[in-house]
């Protein structure tokens, strides 16, 4: 308690130091005056009395300093003086200061930006009370490598009943993101919504801003007695209702059914999935309305679609929850799956339910991008280390020019520790300024990275909150301390070592041979070159892999193709009438300017998923699973998929004309080995279909893998009850903007009940399908360019300092007859040996480290000789350019001018 009181007193004295100084001076004068009076009374003159009093009292300045040290925080004043001196030193060398700050800003900004993404994906808890009590339910089977977080509606209800019996949770809920068709003043619009069970908001313990949230009474097959309720987000309340205070009780027409707004959630509420923020929350029981004409609830145990989250009771641990739910797994399975064969299959694969921490909510992007982000963060760390090595080399060379100054300060009483602290404060100042600049640019970088990552999920309206929070600031602070020590400690220790007299006599103008050939600066520069080469090799491998991915035969030509997504579920047409609508809509689109060909498909290439069906022929060995797509006439012409033999579908290929099918080349070889498939019949479920053509293979899921066997059936033979939503595939020349406007106008006129079509370019879908590879390749190339730039600056700066300090030696050499070419070779040779050694070490390290990238490469070996040779050549070119400039400057030194510098 006494220590705390003392600390508070010392801190308080900092804010009234002037008054305390005045009081101290008054007290000192009073003491001296009393002593003088005593001596005057003893018979001394006033001058003698003053001299005697001062001699007896001691040094006034020393007493004043001692008192100030005792009353305040002397280290703080020392730090302030060191910072002031450091700022003056940086102002004296603006070029060095700008280079150092920008170099660190690049490394620190990139690291902070990537950490912001990792923080958003992996670290940040949900902004709800007691998030640590949340738990996510998952299922495991021995035939699955990953846990499954999706469940059927019957299994969710069975887990709810389990919780009622075992009381492991305070509440348990399920949720599912779902686009919702909302009727507005200008027609139907697609809104990002979420289906939630009755205890969802209770589980997340977030009070609504207005009204109430949904309860189990709302989650009934027909809603509450007053109908279906809906909860909206604050952002939706502001944009749709203009912040109307009487919004509770308002009606929303969703999927042609009225919903009553019962509450507004605050802006901080993000739901259970922080990347999928809904505008509207409706009861889970409304799913048949939202997804009409389909229903996952009615599909029962066959539809796996719900995520489940629960809030543990305060006295129940996650281990206890796991023990209870694992013991009840077979009971829950028995209650939720009536099919005996399905139940037996799950039991044979050791079906097991478990719970994991749900403090961060559910986010499938963690498994998708966790490993790529770790690799990117490693690359960022390498860039930061490179920047620190570069600055350490520059500071070491710069500190050598201050040896006389530092030696003089040591000679007049400064300790070595005091000088090391001063130099470290200068390094800390550079690190803090670099971190500040890095924090300023990191949000821009992190937003760009998030956009790149989420590109392939653009239809899901995902978002990442990469804002800076306490964890990011702590990470930046740790990086600042690390950078300050790394760039400042070695130069500080080296600058304050050595012979004091020699430093004072010789200063920075002369150096002994032993000094010039010290190992440490060469090791730093060699390490810098080696690290830069590793980054360049990694960038070369990833860039080459990405190039080869783009050159992979897709099986179609994406250039000039745009997709128009149509949502036909809520309009009245179905079956043949809907097929005629598609034909008419395609015909109207084909007459628009710039349109070459129009068709439709159910699954767009590179969309990331396909549906497989069992096919059987007399020539196949049993049933074979083949990927299936539904397409319209002219599809292969629109996509420029080569047709090897046979004919395309026609609009009159209806069920009455017989079931038709087209196989791709791989499917034809598997189903009809060694013979032509044209005219043959194939069994698909209960139907027998005639094969009318064989087309080229096309990548639908991933361009990294070989195109699988696939088949196409015409949309004209769709079920009479279906309201299938297809995508219009349009090949155009010129700008797509006029087509987008025309498509919206046509859709509004021909089907006023559907939302406006969403247009995407096929080339963008190609980019999005390899977004991870693009992100890693682009960032690695960016970091490699930065590494080359930083290395060039480091080699140039270090050699420039070293050359400037050898001015007199070079002058003597030239006075004794050395030619300019010999001087150039002498100076250039020093960096050449360092660069060569660094390249050899870096090449060996790159070959070892590049194995980490093996899983990210496509069609590229980690020992690709062209990449390795090109990387070494690029680094050698940069090192040569950085070395030649100081060497050429040294060759222009005039001997007499150089000798006069002594």
N, C-alpha and C positions, 0 to 999 in steps of 0.2 A: 504493500500500500504506500509505503514511504517512497519507493522508487517511482511509482506512478505519479505521486504528488510532485516529486522532483522533476519528472519529465514534463508534466503539465506546466510547472512554473517556468522551466527553461523555454518551452515552446511559446508561452505567453510573453516572455521577455523579448522575443524576436519582433513583436509588433509595437513595442514601446521602447526600443533601444535608444532613441534620441533623448527621451525624458530621463532614462536611467543613466545615460552618459552625463547629462547636466547635473543630476543628483550626485553622481560619483565625483565630478569635478568640484562641486560645492563642498562635499564631505572632505575631499583631499585638501582643499584650501583651508577648511576649518581646522583640520589636524595640524597643518603646517603653521597656521597663525597662532594656535595655542602654544605650540613648541617654541615659536619665536618669542612670545610674550614671556615664557619662563626664562629663556636665555637673556633677554633684555633686562629682566629683574635681577639677574646674576651679574650684570655689569657689562654685557657685550653690546657692541654697537648694533644697529638694525641690520646692516649688511652682514656682520659676523654672525648675528643670530639666525638670519635666513640661511646662510651657508651651512651652519652647524645643524639646523633643523632638517634641511634637505639631506645632509649626509647621514644623519641618524635615521631619518624616515626611509631611506633607500630610493631606488629608481622609480620615479613616478610613472614613467611610461610602462615599465615592467609590471608594476602593481595594477595599472589600468588594464593591460592586456590579460593579466591573470584573472582579474575580476570578470572581465568580459567572457573569458573562457569558461568560468565557473557558472555564470548566470545563464548562458545561452547554449547553442549547439555549434561548437567551433568547426566541426567537420562540414556543416552546411555552408558556412562562410567560405571555407577552403574550396568546397565543390563549386560554389559560385564563381570564385576567382579563377579556378581551373577552366570552367566553362567559358568565362569571358576571354581568357587567354587563348583557348582553343578556337573560339570564333574569330579572334584576330588573326590567328595563324591561317585559318581557312580563307579569310578575306584577302590575305596576302597572296594566296595561290588559287584564284578563282577557277582556273582551268582544271587543276587537280581536284578541287572541291566538287565541281560539277560532274567530272568523270566518275569520282568515287560515289557520289550520291546517286547518280543515274544507274551506275552498275549495280549497286546494292538494291536500288528500287526495283530493278528488273527481277533480280533473284528473289527478293522478299515479297514483291507483289505477286509473282507467279505462285510462290509457295502458299501465300495467304489465300489467293483465289482458289487454288485446288483444295486447300484445307476447308474453305467455306463450303465447297461442294460436298466434301466428305462429311463435314459437320451436318449439313442439311440432310444427307442420305443416311448416315450411320450413327450420328451422335446426338442430335438434338431431340430431346423428349417432347412428347405432345404437350401443348400449352393448356393442360387441364390440371385440376387439383389432384395431388397424390398420384401422379402418373406411374410411380414405381409399383403401385398395387395392381396395375392392369396386366392381363395375361392374354396371349393369343393362343387359340386352340389349333392344333395341327394333327395330321394323321400320317402314319408311316407304314410302308409296305416293303417287304424285302426285295421286291423287284423294281423299286424306285430309288434312284440315287438321292433325290431331294425330298424333303418333307412337303406335304400338300396342305395348303391353307384354305382349300375350297371344299365346301360341303353341300349336300342336297338339303332341301327344306325339311324333309322328314328327319334327317339326322340332326339338324339344328334343333328341332322340336324335341327329339329324344335327349339331346344334351341338356336342354332346358329342364326336362323332367328329372334327369340325373342330378342336376344342381339342386332341385327342390328336395330330393331325397337325401343328398349328402351335405348340403349347405356349405360347399367350399367357396362359393362366390356370394357377394352381396347382390350382384346383378350380372346378367349375361345377355349379350345382344349379338345380332348379326347385321351385316350391311353389304350393299352391293351398288357400285356406281352404275348409273344408267342414263343415257340421253333421253330427254323428255320433250315431247312436242307440245309447245305452249302456244296458245292462240293469242295473238296481239292485234293491234290496230291495223297492221300492214300484212296480216296473214299469219300462218303458222311459223314458229321459230323453233330451232333446236336449242334446248337449254341443258346445261350440265346438272343432272340431278342425282339423287341417291335414294335407294330403297333401304329403310331401316326398320328393325323390329321395335316393339313397344318399349323396351328398356334401354334403347340405344343412348338417349340423352341422359338418363339416370346413371348409366354406367360411366359416362364421361364427366359427370358431375359439373356441368357448365350451365349456369342459369341463363335463361333467355334475356335479351335486352328489353323486348316487349312481349307481352302475352305469356304464353306457356309453351312447353315443348310437348312432343308426342308421348303418349303413354300406352300401356297395354290395351286400354279400352279403345284407342284409335286403331290398333292393329288387329282388327276383326275382318272377316271376309267381306263385309259390306260397310266397313268403317264404323265410326261411332253412331249413335242414334241420329245425330245431325248430319251424317254423311262423312266423306273422307276429309281429313284435315291435312294441312301442309305447313311446314316450318320453312322459312326463307332466311337467307343470309343477309347480313347488313348491307353488303355491296349490292345485292339484288334489290333490296328495299329502297336503296338510294336511286338506282338507275330505273327501276320499273315503276315504283310508286312515288318517286321524288320526295323521299323522307316523310311521307304523310303520317302524322301521328295516329290516325285512325285506321291504320293498315290492318289491324287484327279484325277479322270478320270479312275482309275482302275476298272476292272470288277469283280463282285462277282456273282457266279452262285448259286442262292437261289431258292430252289424248282424247279430246272431245267430251271429257267428263269434268264437271265442276268440283273443285277442291277449295276448301275454306282455309284461309291463312289463320293459323292459331297462335303463331309466335314468330319472333325475329331473333336470330342468334347473333351474338356480338361478333365484331370483325376478327377478334383473336381466335374464334372457334374455327378449327380446320377439319373437324371430324376425326375419324380413326385412321385415315390415310392422308398424311400431310401433303402428298403430291397430287391428290385428286380432290379438290375443294368444290363442293357442290353449291349451287345456287338455291336449290329446292330440295327439301327432304320430305318424302311421303312414306306412309306405312308400308311395310313389307307385303301386307295382304293386298295392296293395290297393284302388285306386279302383273297379274293377268290383264289389267287395264293398260298399264304403261307399255307392256311388251306386245300387246295385241297386234296381230292375230295369234301370236304364240304365247305360251305360258310355261315358264319353268317350274312354277309351283304345281301346275297340273301334271307336269312330266314326272313328278315325284322323285324317287331315288335315282332316276336316270340322269337328271340334270345336276351337275356339280357346279355351283356358282356362288355360294355365300361364304363370306369370311366371318369368323366368330371371335368376339373379344369379350372378356369378362373382367370384373373387378373383384379381386380377392378380399375376403374379410380380413380386417387388420391383424387378427391373431392366427391367420392361416398362411403358411409359407408356400412358395412356389413348389417346393419339393413335396409338401403334403397334398397340394392340388394334383400334381403328377401322379402320386401314388394312388389317389382316389380314382382319377379319371382313367388311368391305365387298367386298374382292376375292373372298372366298369365297361371297358371297351367292347367286350363280346356282347354284353347286355344291350348296349346302345346300338351295336350293329344288328342285333337280332330284332330290335324294335323298329329300326328304320328301313330295313331291306326285307321285303316279303319274299323275294325271289330266292329259292333255295340254292340254285346254282351260283348266283352272284355272291350269296353269303358264303358258300363253300370256297369260292375263288379267293375272297378276301381272307378267310381264315387260313387257307393254305399258304398265303403270302404273309402271314403273321401281321395282320392288321392291328394297329395299335394307335390309340389316341394319346396325345401328350399336350402339355402347355409350356409355352416359352414366355419370356418377359415381353410385355406389350407396351412398355413405357414409351417406346418410339413409334407405336402404331404399326400398321401393316403397310409395307412398301415393297413391291416386287422389284423395284429398280435396284435394291441393295444387292441382290444376287446377280443382276444383269450387269451392273457397272462397278461393283466393288473392286474386282481384280484390276480392270483397266485403270481405275482411279489410283490404285496403289502404285501401279507402274508409272503413271503420270507424275505422282507425288515424288517418286524416286528420281525421275528425270529433273523435276524442279529442285530437289535437294542437291542433285549433281551440279545444276547451274548455279545455285547459291554457293556451294562449296568452291566452285570454279571462280566465282566473283570474289569470294573471300581470299582465296589464294592469290588472285590477281592483285587485290588491294594490299595484302600482306607484303607482296614483292615490291609494290610501289612505295609503301610506307617504309620498308626496309631501306630502299634506295634513297628515299627522301630524308629519312632520319640520319643517314650517313652524312648528308650535307649539313646537318646541325650538330655534328660531333663537337666542334669547338664551343658552341653555345652551351651544350649540355655539360661538357667538361668544366667550363668556367663556373657554372652553377654548382657543380660538385665541389670545386675548389674553394668556393666561398661559404660552404657549410651545408648545402642541400644534401640530403641522404639519397641513396640510389632508389630506395622504395618510394620516396617523394616524387622523384622524376619519372619512375615507372608509372605511378598513379596519374601523373599529369598527362603522360603520353596515352595511357589507357582511356582517360577522360576524353582526349581528342578523338580516339577511335570510337568511343561510345557516342560522341557527338555526331560523327559521320554515320554510325549505325542508326541512331535515332532519326536523323534527317532522312536517311534512305528508307527507313521503315515508314515514316510519315508519308513520303512520296509513294511507297508501295501500297499502303493502305488506301491512298487516294485512287489508285488505278485498279486495285484488286476487284472492287465491285463490277467494274466494266468487264474485266477478264472473266470473272465468275459467271456473270449473266450470259456472256457469249458462249462459255463452255456449257452452261445449262441448256441454252437454245440448241447447241449442237448435239447434246446428249438426248434431248427429248424430241428431236426432229422426227425420228421414226415412229413416235407415238403421238403425232400431231392430231390424229382423229380422236384421241382420248382426252385432250385438253389438260394434260398434266402440267404441273408447275413445281418449281423448286424454290424454296425460300433461302437464298444465299446471302441474306443480310448479315452484317457483322454483329456478333454478340460477344458475351464475355469470354466464351471458349476461344473464339477467333482472336480477340485482343490478347488473351493470355498466350496463345500460340505465337502471335507476332512479338510479344514481349520476350518470350524464350528465344525466338530467332534473333532478336536484337542483341540480347546478352551473348548468345553464341557467336554471332557475327563480330561483335565488339572484341571479344576475347581472341577469336581466331585471327582477325586482321591486325590486332594491336599488341598482343602479348609478346610474340617473338620479336617484332621490330623494336619494342620498348626494351626488352632484355638485352638485345644485341647492341642497341644504340648506347646503353649505359654501361657496357662492359669494356674491357681493354685497358690500356695504359693511359692514365690521366695526363701525364706530362706530354706523351706523344700526341694525344688528341689536341692539346692546347697549342703545341708547337706547329703541328702539321695541318690540323683542321681538315678540310675536305679537299684540299688541293693536291695532296700527295698521298699515295697509298703504297704500302709495301707489297711485294709479290705475294706474300702469304695472305694479306688482306684481300687482294683481288681475287684470289682463287679459293676463297672459302666455299665450303660445300653447301651450306644451308640455302643461299639464294639460288644456286643452280638446282638444288633439289625442289625448291618451291616452283621454279619456272618449269622444270621437267614434269613435275606432278600436274601442273596446269595444262601442259601440252597433252599429257597422257589422258587426263580426264576429258579434255575437249575432243580428243580422237574417239573416245568411247561414245560420247554423245553423237558425234557425226556418224559413226558406224551404225549406231542404233537407229538414227534418223534415216540413213540410207536404206537399211533393211526394211523398215516400216513403210517408207515411201515407195520402194520397189514393189513390196507386197501389195500396196494399195493400187499401184499402176497395173499390176497383173490381174488384180481383182476386176478392175474396170475393163480390162481387155478380154476377160473371160467371155466365152460365147454365151450370151444370155438366152439365145434362141429366139429373140425378138429384137426389134429396133425401138428403143425408148424415145429417140429423138423425134419431136413433133407430135407426141401422143399426150393427150390430157384425159383425165378421168373425171366424170361428173357423178358424184354419189347421190343416189335417189333413195328417199325413204318413203315407201309406198304403203306402209302398214296401216295407216289411219284413213286412207281414202276408200270409197265403196267398191271399186272394181276388184275382181279376182278372176283367176282361171283364164279362159280364152279371151274374155273382154279386156283383162289387164294386158295380155300378150298383144292384142291389137293396139292398145294404147302405146306400148313400147314401140311397135312398128311405126305408128303415126308420129310419135315424138322423135324417133330416129330419122324419119323422112324429113320432118321439119328442120331438124338440126343440119341435115346434109345440104340444105339449100342456103345455109348461112355463108357469108363470105369467108374464104380461106379454108373451108372444111373439105377434106378429101374423102374420108370414109368414116362411117358411124356404125358401131355395133354395141353389144352389151355383154357383160360377164357377171357371174356371181362372186368370183374370187379373182382379185387383181394380182398379176404377177408381183412377186417380192413383197406381198402383204404380210408374210410371216407365218401363214398357216394354210393347211389344205385338209380336206376331208377325204378319208380313204374308204373304199367299199370293196367287198369281196367279189371277184370275177372268176369265172370258170369256163374253160373251153375243153373240147375233147382232146386237145393236144397239150394242155397244161397238167402238171402233176398236182391235182387238187385245186383248192381255192387260192387265189393270189390277190393280195391287197393292192389296189390301184387308186391313185389320187384322181378325184373327179371334179370337173368344173362344168358349170352350165353356161353356154354361150349362145349368142344370136348369130344369124347369117352375117357374113363379111368380117367376122372376128379375126380370122387368120390374115386377111388382107389388111385390116386396120393395124394389127400388131406386127405385120410382116413376118409371120411365122411361116416357114416354107412348107408347102404342101407337096409331099413326095409322090403321092398317087391318090386317085379318087377325086371326089367332089366336096364342095362346101355344103353346109346346111342351107336350107331354103325356108322361107316363111310358111310354106305349105307342107313342111315336114311335121304334120300333126300326129296325134296318136292314131288317127284313122288311117294314115298312110304307113303305119308300122313304126316300131321303135328303132331309132337310128343312133349310131355312136361313131365317134372318130377317136382313133388311138394315136398316141405319139409313138415315135420310133422305138423307144425302149420298151413300151408296153407290147407293141407288136412282136418284138423279138422274144419277149418272155412268154407271151400267150400263144404265139404261132411260130415256134422256132423252125427256121429253115424253109418257110413257105410264105406266100403272100396272104395278108389278112383281109384283103378287099373281098367283099361278098360273103365272108364267113359270118357265122353267128356266135354270139357270146352271151353267157348267162350272167345276169346282174340281179341278184336277189330272186324274185319270182318272174322277172321279165327277161325275155330273150330279145337281144338287139342285133340289128344288122350293121356290120362295119362298112362304112361308106368311104373312108379315107384314112390315110396315115400321114401325120404331120411331124415336123421336127420337134425335138425335145425343148422344153422351156423350163427355166428356173422359176419356181413359185415361192419357195420357202427361203432358201439361202443360196447365194451364188458361190459360197465356199464349197458346197457339196455338189456332187453330180446330180443332174436332173433325174428325178425318179420316174418310174413308169406312170403315165398319166392318160386320162381319157376325157373326152368332151361329149356332153349330151346337149341337145337343143333346148332352149327355153320354151319353145313352142310345144313341148311335150311335158310341161310342168303340170302339177296336180290341179284339178279344177277348183279345189278349195283354197289353194295357196294365194297369198298376197306377197309374192316374192319381191324383194327390193334388189334390183340389179344396178350395176354401175355402167354408165354410158362411156364407151371407149371411142374417142374421137381423134382421128389423125388430121392435123391441120398444118398449114404453112403460114408463117407470119405470126403476129401477136395473138395471144389467147384472150386478151381483155375484151374484145368485141364479142367473142363467143360466150364468155361468162355472163355478160349482160343479156345476150340473146337467150341463153339457157334459162336464166331466172325469169325472163318475161314469158317464154314459152311454157315453163312449168306452172307459173301463176295462172296462165290462161287455160291450160289444158287439164291441170289438176290443182285447183285452188286449195285443197285440203292438205297438201304436202308442204314441208318446208322448202326453202330455196335450195337448189342443188349446190353441193360443195365441190369446187374444182381443185384438183391437184395435178401437177405435171408429173408424167411418168419418170422423167429424169430426176425430179426431186424425190420420188419414191425410191429410185435406185440409190441415191445418196443416203436417204434415211435408213435403208436396209443395211448399210455398212457404216452407220454413224459412229460406232465404237472405233472401228478401224480408221475412219477419217479423222476422228478426234485425235487418236494417238499419233497418226502419221503427221497431221498438221502441226500438233504441238511439238513433236519431236524434231521436225524440220525447223520450227521456230526457235526451239531451244538450241539446236545445233548452230543455227546462224548466230544466235546470241553468244554461244560458246566461242565461235570463231572470232567474233567481234571483240569479246572480252579478252581472248588470248592475244589477239593482235595488239590491243591497247596495253596489256600487261607486258608483252615482250618489247614493244616500242618504248613504253615509259621506263621500264627498268633499264634497258640498254641506253636510253637517252641520259638518264641520271648517271649511269656508270661512265658513259663517254664524257659527259661534262666534267666529271671529277678527275678524268685522266687528261685534261686539256694540256697541262704542262708536260706530261710524259710524251704525248703525241707530238707536241711542239719540238721536244728534244729529238725524238726519232726523225722527224722531218728535217730538223736542222743538221742532223748527222747524215742525211742523204736518203732517207726512206721515201719511196715514191707514193703518190696518192693511191694507186692501185693496191700497194702493199698495206696501207693504212685501212682501206676499205676491207681487204681480205682479213686483216687482223680483227677488226671490230665485228664484221659479219660472221667470222668463224666462231666467235664466242656463242652467239645465239644458235648457229647452225648445229654445233655439237649438242647443245641443250635440247633443241628441237628434235634432233635425230634420236637421242636417247629417250625422250618423252614419247616419240612415235613408236619406238620398239616396245616400250613398256605398255603404252596404251593399246597397241595392237594385240598383245598377249592378253591384257585384261579384258579387252572388248570381246575376244573370242570366248572367254570364260563367261562373261556377263551376258552375252547375247543369247545364251541358252534360255534365259528367263523369257525372252521374246519369242521363243520357238512356237508356242501355242498361238501367237497372234499373227504369225506369218502365213502367207499363202503363195505357193509356187516359188518360194525363195528359201535358200539354205542360209543358215547362220554363218556359213563360211563362203558366201558368195564372193568370188575373187574380184569381180568388177566393183562391187560395193566397197570392199576393203581397199582395193587399189585407188579408187576414186576418193575415198575418205582421206587416205594418206596424202594423196596429191593435193587435195584442197587445203589440208592443214599445212603442208610444206609450202604451198604458195603463199598462204597468209603469213606464216613465220618469216618467209623470205622478204615479203613486202615490209613487214614490221621491222626487220633487221637492216634493210638496205638504206632506209632514210637516215637513221643515226650514223650509219657507216659513211654515207655520202657527206653528211654534215661534218663528221670528224676529218674527212679528207680535205675539207676547205679551210681548216684551221691554219692561220698564219703563224709560223714558228716564233717570230719576235713578239707578237701579241700574246701568244701562249706563255712564253718565258716571263713576260712582264706580270702575268697573273700571280707569280710568286712574290 
